[in-house]
Amino acid sequence: MRLDAEHPDADKFRQAMQIEVERVPERIARIRRTIADLCAPFDAFDVLFTLWSTAGIVRPGTLRPLNASASSATTEYVAHVLLDRENSRPTRAPTKRQLAQGSPNPFRLAELVHEALEWVPMWFQYRQAGGKHATDSYLEMRVRLRTHRIGVRSLSYEWQERATLRELFGPFDSSLREKIGFTVDEALSLCTSLASLPRERVRDHAQAALTFADELRDAVRERRRGGPLPSDAGAPHVEELAALSAADANERIDTLAKVMAFAGAGQHAAFTADQLAAHAGVTPEAAQAFLDLYCVNFGNRADSALYSDDLPRAIGGELEVMRVRPIVHSGDDRYLASSIESVFFSIRDVLTDALKSDQKTWQRFRRRRGERLEERAIEALRRSLVADWAETSVKYELPSVDGTGVEQGEADGVLRAGTVLVLVEAKSGALAPSARRAAPERLETGLTELVTEAHHQLERARRALADGEASKVIDRAGKPLKLDLDGVTRVVRVAVTLEELSAVVPAAWQLQDAGLLPAEARAPWIVDIHSLETICDLVERPAQLVHYVMRRQRSNRQRIWAMDELDFFMKYLDDGLFFDDQDLSGAFMQLNSHTDPLDAYLYGERGLSPQTRRPRQKLNRATRDLLDAIAATESPGAIEAQVMILETSRATRERIAAGVDQLARRSKRDGQPHDMTLVFGDDFAITVVSVPQELRTELNDRLAALGSSRFERSTLGRWLGLGVPAGSKGKLSAMAVLVAPDRVESAEQPHPLVTETIDSKG
């Protein structure tokens, strides 16, 4: 996915692309005219409800929408077109066929919107590059951000965001009610009703149509038996139907019921503020304040003038405009949301902005926001790593880099698990709306505050704590703090954000290319709190999390891109997230979505879909038993030992697990010691040693001697020794782990194949 600049047709390709891009405004205008024409015979609410329903209803047994080409962006884009009308009513009379349809073909509308949105990233790049088909590292990252935002409102799961909203804003109910007229719980209830109330209203209308059909059938049967005609206006219809055969009459009644049930569905789905309030269980005042904040009237779209006066500049901002005001207002007190997602995932910003108007409240909120992020991040890591200890808000002093003074620093979190030290920096700030729209200066400022500063703070904490340069270490209360760091051999740096940065941070190499992270440095693991908590809940053992972070750092070096962090994690569970450098030579690797099994599991756990198996790393039973046996030693080096096992290929893991059992049997059979060593490049080696029962007490000494000898004769960074006595059925009796921290940190991770095997006797 790279242009070969030396190809003889490269210039022709650029010229052709230039022509295509310059035609984008013409294409967009044509597509919008087609959408407007298809929708013209129909009420706008009927169109929006049909699109909203087909994108929101999933296929049986799946989590995929009925209209696979549609999304919330489809409805929002069509709403953007329809808001050019003066009101929701049709702009031309429908034909009989269109009247029976009730709305235009939603699949055709989805295709048109998809076609329009396909050109938006390219048009954005063209305009930002000054009218050229060209790019640079920072512009490429911004284009990816715009592309991401077109199709994805947020990658957090709804229940995660609900919990976060309540946790952050619950203590500020009185301030929120004073500033905007509703609380966080009221906002969530209203948002839920935005989705369920329209469907209930349509269902009730359809049920009324079925009831009418049943009553009409009864009247026709009664008339055939000689009974009187009904006294209402339906008498002529009953007379006419009674004259037909029973089959013909029932067919007409069924057709009439269907027309009554589905015609005008969107108009029946629309609701008033009082109806929304009653359904959500809030006051009418709270519902009206909520709707006023989110609604847009026909003919009053924010970018209407720009769209008519300067189409080239307006293109690409349609969804951003709709996401600020996603609820369409008819003008006669009826409302319908074009996107529930846009309402729901904007609640955090709306409530945050409300608290900014009072400085004292704002400072209190910011403190709570930062503290809760730190606590959640450290708790998730502590639990998944089974940490020996964890500290928050560790403050320190250390000599400045230039040696002229003293620097003050603070680590938001410090955890130890075995020989692994984890440093955590939590950033609770948010990108400005213009930064999310990829405005260059504001985006750079936002990423600097959330990512660049986190990287530098983690590096400073590493120098101070892991490298022992700190001259003073105190806790949150200012009391001296003694951290047990003896024997630490690996440092893992984690930057946790409250803002969901899935559009940019899964590919930290883009931040390095853009100059937002040092090009020569190894980037920390940058992850949002919801993804971190999901991953920490899923990992089966501490070593798995450590190993995953290692593989993510490798993926950054290899410049692999994915839609979000959970795609990387699910790929890791599937095949280890390993790509050989030679296989990627000259290529750009982009992971497709790997989260379908995760979605199915999590939705199933909450009773929202059929239950499925919990996602697990693909390891055979022998490997799992070996990892469990290593953990059972309770050695401080157990995590590092398991990481070395996980670093190897599947075939090699099985070979090591089998070797433990085979060597134990050989020692039992011949009464002699045996050992087998597998060497993995210049990075690490794994040795299995077996001895007869009478030499069991010598196992630790033998392992230590072998490890020391291997280290002295090589540049290895790590070595794992596993000891088993004869007849133990593969059960470990001893284990030794040797690590050279300086080599581990600088080493490139190896190909997971054995580069040397030493199998000896005695």
N, C-alpha and C positions, 0 to 999 in steps of 0.2 A: 504494500500500500504506500509506495513511495515512487515519485516520478524520477526516472533515470534521465538526468539532465544531459547525459552524453548520447542518448538515443537520437538517431538521425531525424526522427519525427517529433522530437520533443517540442520544438517551436510550433509546429503545426497543431499539436495537441493544446498548447497554451492558447493559441489564437482561437481555436474552436471553443475552448472553455470560456474565453473572454466573451465571445459572441453569445454563447448560451446564457451566461450570467447577466449580460446587459439586457436580455429579453425577459428577465424575471418580472419586472413591474407589469409588462404586457400580459404575461402568463397569469399572474396573480389577479389582475383586473378581470381577465376572462373567466377565471375559475369563480371569482366572487359573483360575477353576473350570472353564471350558470347556477350557482347555489341559490341566488335570489330568485331566479326564474322558476326553479324546481319548487321552491317554497311558496311562491306567490299565491297559489290558490288555497293555501292553508293558513289557519290561525297559527301564529308564532308559538304559542304554548303547546299546541298539538305537535308541532315539529320538534320542539325541544324535549318534550316528554318522551316521544318515540325514540329519539336518539339516546336520551338519558337512560331509558329502560333497556334498550338493546345492548348498550355498553356496560350496564350494571348487572344484568341477569347472566348468570353463568350457565354453561352447558352442564347437563346432569353428570354427576360424578367427577367434576373437574372444578378448577378455580379460574377457568378461562371464560371470557365473556362470549355471549351468544354471537355478537358481532365482533369477530376477532380483529378486524381492522379499525375498530372504533375505540375511543378512550374518552376520558373526561375532556381532553383537549378538543375532540371532535365537536362535542356539544358547545363548548365555549367559543370555538371559531365560528360555528353556524350562528350562535347567538350574536356574535359581533357583527355579522352580516345583517341579521334580522333587525338589529337595533337601529338601522338606517330608516326603518319604517316610522310613521307617526304614532302608530299604536299596534297592538297585537293582531288586529284583524287582517284577513287576506287582502292582497292588493289587486287581485282580479278574481272573477267568479270561477268556481271550480266546475269541471265537467261532472257528469253523473258518475263516471268511473272514479274520478278523483275524490268525489264526495264519499263514495263507498270506501275508498282507501283510507281516508282520514288524515293521511300525512304522506309526504314523499318517501321514496324508497330510502331507508336509513343506510343501507349498504352502499348505495350510490353516493350519498352525501359523505359517508366516511371515506370513500375512495377519493373524492374531490378534495376534501380537507387534507388527506394524506399527501396528495400531489402538491398542494399549496405549501404545506409545511416542509416538504422535502427540500424546497428551494431556499428556505429562510436562512439556514446556516451558511450556505454558499453566498447568499446576498449580503449577509452580515459581514462575512470575511472580505468580500469585494469592496464594500463601502469603508470598512475600517482600514483597508490597505490603500485607500485613496484612489479607488476606481481601477485597481489592478487585480489580476488573478495571481496573488502572491501572499506569502505568509511568513511569520517568524515564530519563534518558540512561544512568546507570550500571547500573540494573536491566536495561535493554534489552540492554546489552552482556553482562551476566552471563547473561541468558536465551539469548543467541546462543551463549555459551560452553557452556552446558548442552546446547543443541540439537546443537551441533557434536560434543560428546563422545559423544552417544548413538549416532550413526551412524559416527563416524570414530575409530579407535584411534590412528592416526598417518598423516600424509600423506607421510612420508619413504619412499623406496624402501628395500627390505630390504637391498640391498647397500651402500647408504650407511650405514645404521645399523650393519651388521656391521663395516664399516671403522672407523667412529667408536668403537665399543665396544672393538675390539682396540687402537686407537691410544691410547685413554684409560686402559684398565685392564690392558693387557698387562704393564706393568712392576710390577704389584702382585699378581702371582700368589700369592706366598707369604703375603701378608697376607690375601688373599681365602680361600685354602684354610684358613687358621687360623681366620678369623672365621665363614665360612658353609659351608666344606667343598668348594668347587669354584671353579675359575678361570673367566675369561671365555671361553676357548676351549672348556672343558668345558660351560659354560652354552649356548653357541651350538650345539655338537654335540648336546646333549640336546634343545634346542629343535627342531633339524632332525629328530631321530628322533621327537619327539612327533607330527610331521606324517606322516612316511613309514612308521614302524613299524606303526601301525594298518592302513594301506592294504595293506601287504605281508602282514600276518597274515590279513586278509580275503581277499586274492588267493590266498594259499596254501590257505586253507580252501575257497575256491571251486574251486581246481584239484583238491583232494582229492575234492570232490563229483563233478567231471567224471570223474576217474579211477575212482571207485566206479561211475559210470554205465557207463563203458566195460567194466569188469570184469563188471558185471551183464549187459550185452548178450552178452558172450562166453559167460557161464554159461548164458543162455537159449538161445543158438544151439546150444551143446553138448548141452543137454538135449533139444532138438528132434531132434537127430541120434541120440538114444538114449544119450547119455552119462550118467554118474552125476550125482546131485545133489551140490552142495557139502556139505561136512561141517559148515559153520558154521550160525549161526542164520538165515541168509538162505535156506536151502533151501526153505521154504514159499513164499517170494516168487518164487523161480525157477520152482517148479512151477506156480504160478498164472500167471505171465507166459508160460511156455512153452505154456500152453493157449490163449492168445490169438493173434490174427493178428499177423504181424510189425509191421504198421503200428500196431495198438493197443498192442502191447507197447512199441514205441519211444516212443510218445506218453506212456505212463505213466512210462517211465524218464526221459524228458526233464523231465516235471513234477516227479518226485521229485528229480532233480538240481538243478532250480531252487530248490525248497524247501530242500534241504540247503545250497545255496550261499548263499542270501540270508537264510534264517531265522536269527535270532540273530547277525546280522553285527556288531552293536556289542559283543556279548559276546565274540566272537572277536577283535574289534579291540582290546579292552582288554588291557593288558599288566602284567607285574610289574616291580618295580624292577630285578631282575636281567636281565630281558629287555631293558629299556630301556638298561641299562648296556652289555650286550654289543653291542647295535645301534649305540650312540653311540661305542663304543670308549673308555669311561671306567670307572673303578673302581665297583663296586657301592656303595661308601660315598658317592662323589660323586653318583651317581644318586639314592640314597635321600635325601641332604641336599637335593638340588634338589627332589624330589617333596614332601618334608616342608614345604618353604618355600612351595610353591604349592598344595597339595592341600586339599580340604575334604571332610568326611565327610557322608553322608546324615544328616539330622536335626540337623546341627550348623552350619548356616549362621549367619554372624555376626549377621544382622539378624532371625533367626527370632522372637525375643521381641518386638522392635519391630513386626514385621509383624502379629503376632497381637494386640498390645496397643494399637497406635496406627497404624493403616493410613494415615491422612492424612499423617502425618509420614514414614512409611517410603517412600511412593510417590516414585519418581524416583531412589532410591538403589540399585535392583536391580543395574544394570550395574556401578556402582562397587564394590559388594560382591563381585560375581563376578570383577572384574578384579584384585582383590587375591589371590583364591584360585581361579584358573580351571581347575584340574585336579581332576576329580571322583574321589574314592576310594571304592571299593565297600565297604570295611571288611574284605574278605577278600584284601587285597594286590593288587587289580586297579585300574588307573588308566586314565582317558581324559580328554583335554583338551577343555573346552567351547570354547576359543578359542586357537588357536596365536598369533594376533596379540597377544592380551593377555599371554601369556607373553613373547613376543619383545620387545615394546615396553616391558615393565616391567623388563627385565634391567638397563638403565642405572640405574634408581632403586634396584634391589635391591643392585647392586654399590656404588653411591655410599653408600647407607646403611651397608653393611658397613664401609666405610673410615672412617666418621665416629667409630667407637668408639675410635680411637687418634688423639690430637691431632696427634702428629708426622706420622703417615702421612697424615692428612687434610690438613694444611697442604701437604705435598709433592704430594698429588693435586691440590689446588686450584690450585697454581702451574702444574703441568703442564697442567691443563685450560684455564686461561686462556691460557697461552703457545701451546698448539696451536691454539686457536681463532683467536687473532690471526694466527698464521703461515698457517693455511689460508685465512682470509678475504683477507689481503693477497696471497697467492700467486694466488688465483682472480682477484682484481681486476687484479693486475699483468699476468697472462697475457692476460686478455680486453681490457684497455685498451692493451696493448703499451706499458706505462709507460716513461717516460724514466728514472725512478728511483723507488725505494720505500724508506721507512724505517719501522722499528717502534719502539715505545716512545719517542716523542719527548717529552722533558720540557721544561717552559718556566716562566718567571715572567712575570707581567703585572700591571699596576696593577688593584686591585680596582675593581668597578663604582662604588662610592661614593667612590673616590679617596683613601681613608684608609690604604691599605696595599698589600701585594703578595699576589697569589694564586699558588698552586702548581698546575700542571696537567700533564696528560700526554695525548698523543694516541696511541692504540694503533697507528694506522697513518696514514702520510701518503704519498700517491702523486701523481706528476705525469705527465700525458699531454698533450703539446702545451700548449694554454692552459687545460687543465682540471686543477684541483686536487681530489683526493679525500681526505676526512678519514674515518677509520674508527674507530669505537668498538665493541669486542667485549665482550659480556657473556656469561660462561660459566656463570652461576648457573642455578638451576632453580626453578620454581614449587613450592611446597609442595603435597602432595596435596589439602589442603583448599582451596587456591587454585584448583586445577584443577576442583574441584567447585563453584567460583564462590562460596565463602564470602566475604562482602563485604570484611571487614577484611584477611584473608590475601591475597586477590586484589589488593587495592589496594597492599599492601606489596610483593608480588611484582612487579607491573607498574611500580611506582615504581622498584624496584631495577634492573629490566631495561630499561625503556623511558624513563621520565622522566629518570633520571640520565644515560642515554646521550645524550638530547637536550641536556641542559644541558652535558654535557662536550663535545659536538660544537660547541655554540655558543661555549663558552669557547675551544676550539681554533681556531675560526674567527677570533675576535677577536685571539687571540694571533699566529696564523701568517698567515692570509690578509689580515687587516687591518693586520698589522705592529705590533701593540701589545706583543708580547713583548719583555721587556728581557733575557732570557737563554734560550737554547735549547741543550739538551744531549742526547746520545744515551743509550742504556741504561747505558753504562759511566760516564756522567758527563762525557764529553768534549764540548767545544763543537762544535756542529753548524751548518753553514751550509747552509740550504735554498735552492735556486735557485727563487725565486718570481716573478722578473721576467716580466712579460707574461701572468700568470695572469688570465683574464677570467671564469672560471666556477668555482664551488666546489660540489662534490657531497658531501653528508654521508650516510654509511651507518652504520646501527646494526645490527650482526650479533649474533644470539643463538645459543647452543647449544640452548636450549630451543625446541621447535617451537611457536610462538605463532600458528599459522594461524587459531585461533578468534577472535582479537581484532585482531592488528596489520595484516592486509591492509586494514582500514578504520581508518586512523589518526584519521579524523574522529570516530569513536566515543570514542577516548581524549581528544580535545579536548573533546567534549561533556561527558565525565565529569570533566573538570578534571585529568586525568593528564598532559596536554600543554597548553601555553599556547594559548588559542583563537586568538590573533592571529598566532601563529608558523606558519611553513611547516615541517611535520614532516619529519624526515629519512626516507630510505628505510629502513624497518625490515624486516629479512629474516633468516630462520634460515639457518644455514650450509649445510644441504643444498640448500635452494632457491637460495641464492646460487651454489653451485658448479654446479648444474644449468644455471642461466641463463647463467653465465659460459662454460660449455662450449658452449652453443648459439649465442651471439651470433656473428655473422659478421664484425663490424668494431667497433672501439671506439666509434664514434659511435652505433651501435645501442644499446649499453648506456646511454650518456649520455641518449639520446633516450627510452629506455624509462623511466628514472628520472624524467625530466620529465613524461612522460605519467602516471606513477603519482601524481605530486604533483597533477596536474590531476584525476585520479580521486578523490583525497582531498577536494579542494575541492568536487567535484560529488557527494560522499557516495555513491559507488558501492561496493557490497559484493560480495565473492566468497568462495568457500570457502577458497581459499588463494592464495598468491602466484603459483603456476604457472598458475592460471586466468587471472590478469591477463596474464602474459607470453605465453601462447598466444593470447589475444585480441589482444594487441599484434601478434604475428606475422601474425595473420589479417587485421586491418583497421586497425591502428594505435592501437587502444584510444582512439578519439576519439569523443566524444559532444558534440553541440552543446548549449550551455546552454539554448537555447530548447526543444529536444526534451525536456529533463529537467525543465522548469519544473513544479513541484508534484508531481513523481513521485519514487518511490524505485526506483533501479536496482540490480538484483541479477543478477550474471552467473551463468549456469548453468555446468556443467562444460565446460571446453574442453581438457582434458588427454588425451582418448582417443588422439589422434594421437601425443602425446608418450609415453604409456604403451606404445603399440604399437612405437614406434621403440626405446625404451630396452630393453624386454623382448626385442625382436628382436635388438638388438646383443649381448645376452647369451645368445642361443640358446634363449630361453625361449618364443618364439613366432615366427611367420614374420617375416622382415625386411621393414621398410617404409622409406620415404624419410625422411631427416633433416628435421625441421621447419625451414622457412625463412620469412623474411619475404616477403610477396607483393609483389615488385617486378619490373617488366618489365626486359627485357634492357637497354634504353637507359638506364634509371635506374641499374642496376647498373654499367654501363660508365662513367656519369658519376661515380658515387661512387668507383669505382676510379681514375678519372683524377684526381680531387681528392686521393685518398690518395697517388697516385704523385708529386704535387708535393713531398711530404715537408715541407710547410709546417707550422710550429707551429700554425697556425690550421686545419689540415685537418679536425680533429674538429668544430670549431665550424661549418665550412663544410658538412660533410656533415649535421650536425644541422639546419641551415637547409633543406637539400634534403628531409630526412625530415619536416620540419614541414609541408610542403605536401601537398596532396591528390595522389592518384594521377594525375589528369588534368594537374595543374600540373607535377608532376615530368616527365611525358612531354613537356609543352610546353617546359620548360627544356632538357631533353636534345635535343629536336628543334631548338630555337632555336640551340643552339651550332653544330650542323651547318649549319642554314639560313643563319645570318649569315655563316659562313665562305664558303659558296658565293656569297652576294651580293657580298661583298667581292672575291672572285675574279672575278666576272662584271663588276662595274662599276668595280673599282679604288678604291672609296671605303670609309671606316670606317663601321661601323654599330653601334648598340647598342640593347638592349631591357632595360627595367627592369620588374620585377614587385614591387609594394609590398603588404605584408601588414599592413594596419592601421597601428598606431603601433609595431609590434614590429620588423619587419625588412624588408629589400628585397634582391632579387637582380638583379644587372645582368650581362648578357652583352655583351661588346664584341668586334667583329671588325675587323681592319685588313688592308689589302693587305700582301704580303710585305715591301715596302720600308719599311713602318712598324712592322715587328715589334719592333724595339728600343724603340719608344715605348709598347708595351702596358702595362708596369708603371706608367709615369707617367700614362697616360690613366686606368687603373683607380684610382690613388691620387687623382687630381683629381676623378673622378666620386664616389668614396666620401666624400671630404672635403666636397664640395659638398652631397651628400645629407644628411650628418650636420648640417651647419650650418643647413640649411633645414628641419629636421624634428626630431621627438623620437624618432627611431628608436633602438633599442637595439643593433641589429646590421645589418651590411651585408656582402654577399658579391659580389665582382666576379670574373667569369670571362672570361679573354681568350683569343681564338683568332685565329691568322693565316689569311689566305686559303689555300684549298687544303689545309688540315690535316686534313680529314675529321673534324672535331669534336674533334681532340686539343688539350687545353689547353696553352697556352704561358705563361700568366701567371695568377696568382690573388691577390686581395687580400681580407683579412678585417678589418673594423673592428667593434669591440665596445665599448660603454660598460657596464662591469660593473654600475654602480649601476642602470642602466635594465634590464639583463637580469634582475637578481635581483628587481626589483619588478614587472616586466611580467607581465601575465596572458597565457597562451599563446593565440595567435590561432586563429580559424577558419581551416582550411587552404585558403581560397579567396582568389584574388587580389582585392584591393580597389581596385587601381589599376594600370593598365598604361601604360607610356611606351615607345613604339617610335619611334626617331628615326634620321635618317641624318646622318652627319658629326658 
